[in-house]
Amino acid sequence: MLKLKDLLSVEHSESILSGLKPDEKFSGVSIDSRNVSKNEIFFAVKGENFDAHDFLNDVFKKGIKTCCSK
């Protein structure tokens, strides 16, 4: 089981977390909004071809917790 604070430093995470606690636990990490599971955290990543921020509404509808930054 992963903890969010294990993925991000607290100093950096405060600027991009949306209501998440550093001790919150997750079973994994995903950057693909189509395949993210309920107990994973979703990181919205902007790439060459896609900007995952465009799919955040879909992720929120699934009840997935997110961590995103532009």
Helices and strands as residue ranges (DSSP letters): E 2-3, H 4-7, H 10-13, E 25-26, E 28-30, E 40-44, G 52-55, H 56-61, E 65-68
